[in-house]
Amino acid sequence: MTKNNFQKQPHKKAKKPLHKALQLSGAGLQMGATIYLGYLLGKWLDAKFQTTYLEQSITLLAVFLAMYSLIKQAQKIND
């Protein structure tokens, strides 16, 4: 037999539950910051252009972006 028949399979390191929890809590903080910055941007744009709808629209867009980012990070952590 040749040595090539006994190649080692790459072994994935199991992530510790505490490590996963810390990563998810960081993702939650990032989510809150994204939504808050979207709110501030919308409020500033409303004042600049003298409108009343940009604050809600941009905040809602920030919520969707934050949720998308959180889901992607959770999938990456669980893989």
N, C-alpha and C positions, 0 to 999 in steps of 0.2 A: 504494500500500500504506500501511496505517496503522502506527503505531508499536506498536500492541498485538500485531501478529503476531510481533514479534521480542522477546517478553518473555524475560528471562533466567531460566533454571532455577536454583533455589537449588543452590549447589555445596556438597556435604558435604566438610568437611575430613578428610583421611585422618589417622587417629591414628598417631603414631609407635610402633614396636614397643616402645621403651623405656618410653614412657608407659603402654602397656598392661601391661607387665610390672610396673611400679611399682604400678599399681592392683590387679593380681591379688595381689601380695605383701601389700599392705595388707589385702586381703580375707582372705588366709590368716591374718594376725595377728588379725583380727577373729574369725575362726572359732575360733582357739585360745583367745582370751579368752572367747568365748561358752561354750565347752565347760568351761573352768576355772571360770567363775562358776556354771554349772549344777551342777558337782561340789560347789563350796563351799556352794551353797544346799541341795543334797540332804543333805550332811553335817550342816549346821546343823539342818535339819528332822528328821533322824534322831535327833540328840541331844535336840532339844526334845520330840519326841513319843515318844521311846524306842522307835523302830522300826528295822528293818534293811533295808528295801526301798526307801526313798525316795531314798537316795543313788544307787543304780543306775538307778532309774526316771527321775529328773530329769536325771541325766547323759546317759542315752540320749535323752531328749527334747531336751536341749541339742545333742546331736550332729545330730539330724534338723533342728533349726532352723538350725544353723550350715551344714549342707549345702544346705538350701533357699536361705538367704541367699547363699551362695557361687555357686550356680547362677544365681540372679537377677542378681547383680552381673556374672558372666561374660557372660551374655546381653546385658546393657546395654553392656558394654565392646565387645563384638563387633558391635553394631549401628551 
